[in-house]
């Protein structure tokens, strides 16, 4: 069997195609959640904290004084940019919560589907036997 034929069989399996679709949708979902965090939630959090932006928080590890993180990076200063780390943690928590809610909803739909299925089978078997159930 040629390697190209083996690869084609592998690539066309359902699991690989499902995974590819999942990766693409996951990337798009990640952009939506990042926008939710950066454009909607973080400004509200910043307002509640007196206008503090987490992303711009840093500690200068070298000499010199810089007003902003961008200014420090432009100067090539060594900085401990803890604000971006906090931002990434918030992003992760929100993304994880959204995925949790999505999976919980899907599981609820599957449970409803499973609960309906036995009743439908019961009705069909009764109607086939011409017996009132």
C-alpha positions in Angstrom: 0.0 0.0 0.0 1.5 3.3 -1.0 2.1 6.0 1.6 -0.1 8.5 -0.2 -3.0 6.0 -0.2 -2.5 5.4 3.6 -2.4 9.1 4.3 -5.6 9.7 2.2 -7.4 7.0 4.2 -6.1 8.5 7.5 -7.1 12.1 6.5 -10.6 11.1 5.4 -11.5 9.3 8.6 -14.3 10.9 10.5 -12.3 11.7 13.6 -9.7 13.6 11.7 -12.3 15.7 9.9 -14.2 16.3 13.2 -10.9 17.4 14.8 -10.1 19.8 11.9 -13.6 21.4 12.2 -13.2 21.7 15.9 -9.8 23.4 15.6 -11.2 25.9 13.1 -14.3 26.7 15.2 -12.2 26.8 18.4 -10.0 29.5 16.8 -13.0 31.6 15.8 -14.5 31.0 19.3 -11.2 32.1 20.9 -11.3 35.4 18.9 -14.9 36.1 20.1 -14.0 35.4 23.7 -10.8 37.5 23.5 -12.9 40.4 22.1 -15.4 39.9 24.9 -12.6 40.1 27.5 -10.6 43.0 25.9 -13.4 45.1 24.6 -16.2 44.6 27.1 -15.1 43.1 30.4 -11.7 44.7 30.9 -12.9 48.3 30.4 -15.6 47.6 33.1 -13.0 46.1 35.4 -10.7 49.0 34.7 -13.5 51.4 35.6 -14.2 49.6 38.8 -10.4 49.7 39.7 -10.1 53.5 39.1 -8.9 53.3 35.5 -6.1 50.9 36.1 -5.3 48.8 33.0 -3.9 45.4 33.8 -2.1 45.0 30.5 0.0 48.1 31.1 1.2 47.1 34.6 4.9 46.3 34.9 8.0 46.5 37.1 11.2 47.8 35.6 14.0 45.4 36.4 16.7 47.7 35.0 17.8 51.3 35.3 15.8 54.2 34.1 12.2 55.3 34.5 9.4 54.6 32.1 5.8 55.8 32.2 4.4 53.0 30.1 5.1 49.4 29.3 5.4 50.3 25.6 8.0 53.0 26.4 10.0 50.5 28.4 9.9 47.9 25.7 10.8 50.4 23.0 13.9 51.4 25.1 14.8 47.7 25.4 14.5 47.7 29.2 14.1 44.5 31.1 10.6 44.4 32.5 8.4 42.1 34.5 5.1 42.6 32.7 2.8 41.0 35.3 -0.2 42.9 33.9 -0.3 40.9 30.7 -0.1 37.7 32.7 -3.1 38.8 34.8 -4.9 39.5 31.5 -4.1 36.1 30.2 -5.4 34.4 33.3 -8.7 36.3 33.1 -8.9 35.3 29.4 -8.4 31.7 30.3 -11.0 31.7 33.1 -13.6 33.3 30.9 -12.9 30.9 28.0 -12.9 27.9 30.3 -16.3 29.1 31.8 -17.8 29.6 28.3 -16.7 26.1 27.2 -18.1 24.7 30.4 -21.5 26.3 29.7 -21.4 25.1 26.1 -20.7 21.5 27.1 -23.2 21.6 29.9 -25.9 22.8 27.4 -24.9 20.0 24.9 -25.1 17.4 27.7 -28.5 18.7 28.7 -29.7 18.3 25.0 -28.3 14.8 24.8 -30.1 13.8 28.0 -33.4 15.1 26.7 -32.8 13.2 23.5 -32.0 10.0 25.4 -35.1 10.4 27.6 -37.3 10.7 24.5 -35.9 7.8 22.7 -37.1 4.9 24.9 -40.6 6.4 25.0 -40.7 6.5 21.2 -39.5 2.9 20.9 -42.1 1.8 23.5 -44.9 3.5 21.5 -43.7 1.9 18.2 -43.6 -1.6 19.7 -47.1 -1.1 21.1 -48.5 0.1 17.8 -46.9 -2.8 16.0 -48.7 -5.2 18.3 -52.0 -3.3 18.1 -52.1 -3.2 21.8 -53.0 0.0 23.8 -50.1 0.9 26.1 
